[in-house]
Amino acid sequence: MPKADLKENMFHDLSENVVRYILNEIPPYVGLVVLETDQDGMLLRWMGPWERYFERLPEKGKLLDDQAPFIFGMLPPLINPMIISHVRVKEQVYAEVHIMMDENERIWVFIIDQSRQVEIIHPIVQLFNQERLSIRQDKKHSTAKGTLSALYLLDYLSFEKVADGFNLLGIAPDWFHNISKQFVMKGKLIELYETFPYLEVFDIEANEVWKAEKDGKTVSGIWEETIKKTDRIYLHALALRHEQRNYLLIKPVSQENDQNKSFIQKAREQRLTLDQLASAEKKLKQLLGFKDQFVSIISHDLRSPIGAVISLADILIRDASVNGSLSSSQTELLMDIKNEMIRLLDYNDKLYQWSNLELGNFKIQKKQIRPIDLFQYVEKMQWNKLHAKKIQLLFEGDNKLLIEADETLLGQALNNLVGNSVKFTPEGGSISIEFYADKLNKYIQVKDTGLGMDKETSSRLFSGFTRKSTMGTFGEKGTGLGLGIVKKIVDAHDFQIDVQSEQGKGTNFIIKM
């Protein structure tokens, strides 16, 4: 039935999405059968010439894969849509099967006759018949191997499959010489999969035929080879078993057949899409690299002017003559300027660290570190903030424990974790850094008595920079960038980090080494 008649006839009551899929995705073959099932695979209805693919009339209300063994285990589809080519549904009948699930969770199975593609075997069958006749007449005539040797006249590249490779039968046709390929040899045998890497994909299907007890055949999909750098040729292969001998035949796809034109066009579109994706990926990597370099340069250069503003504000605040001439609101404004610039410098430093981690501008230099050295570094870095909020920083655990890591990077990670805890711990609270080990691993735990957080917030803590700002207990602004840096440092060491938190009951960060 022509495609134009589908919607007007048998598919007049189907949903728009299903009809669109049929019109746009189903190849123009004869013998289209459409089956609808529920999400459990129970057949609801069917349309089309069922007798091509089924031994008996499909029954509604029964599982479809019980009635169509060739799709057993495929419902519901693992991907949507799922397409399987060259499915043998009956003797001498091959089909392409499309399985899709619509917006109502109904499963649609489209079966299309693909037997015409297997017709490339017909000239071979004819030659075999002639060969058998000649053998009966005179046993001194050539063997089937001799017959296959002449298939280059039909543009076939012919091989016999043996245990460890392939033997070329006859000579290679002209098209093979045009693609500038040389056979890769292993002794006297050909390593065919080195010559045509695509055939490794086809190997599983081919081996099913070659290992069978009876005669059979199967056809590969279409792949592309380059001719003279710019032109392309499209090939497909046939794996054949005949009279206990195994063969592999390769032939160009003829563009004279409308069906093959459709296959070639799909192959071209797929190649174009892959080329475009590769190009886009390359440009994206370049842009991301430029972005990280830009952030690194700008954040580095901003350190000096920001630091200068902080120093100037600090001088003005400490200068008694200046203080005496300022009103209380002006003094408060000057303090706000200093505090905001300190926050900006902290944020700028984190951006600088982040960009350099992204660029890979660091090298892990591991050494044995004493826990007390890490603790004292963090205590020194956080002293002013801890003192301002009257928060205790406590050392706990085994000081004799030695940790193998990059001291600078791990110190920065712990500093960021404690800084985060300071931000969200109320005045008078406490933060502990505990170092301990079990039989398998070593651990560092940063635990606070702060505000805590809900599960949704904790689940996305280490996802990197976020635009959402979170206010600390003294109005401090947080972006999550510092925790993103922690995650990168932990990953660079091949450590693991986890967070345990509950609103109102504090937060516990655990680094597992």
Buried (B, 14 or more C-beta within 10 A) or exposed (E): EEEEEBBEEBBEEBBEEBBEBBEEEBBEBEBBBBBBBBEEBBBEEBBBBBEBBBEEEBEEEEBBBEBBEBBEEBBBBEEEEBBBBBBBBBEEBBBBBBBBBBEEEBBBBBBBBBBBBBEBBEBBEEBBEEBEEBBEEEEEEEEBBBBBBBBBEBBBBBBBBEEEBBBBBBBBBEBBEBBEEEBEEEEEBBBBBBBBEBBEEBBEBBBEBBEEEEEBBBBBBBBBBEEEEEEBBBBBBBBBBBEEBBBBBBBBBEEEBEBBEEBBEEBEEEEEEEEEEEEEEEEEEEEEEEEBBEBBEEBBEBEEEBBEBBEBBBEBBEEEEBEEEBEEEEBEEBEEBBBBBBEBBBBBBBBBBBBBBBBEEBEEEEEEBBBEEBBEBBBEBBEEBBEEBEBEBEBBBEEEBBBEBBBEBBBBBBBBBBBBBBBBBBEEBBBBBBBBBEEEEBBBBBBBBBBBBEEEBBEEBBEBBBEEEBEBBBEBEBBBBBBBBBBBBBEBBEBEBEBBBEEEEBBBBBBBB
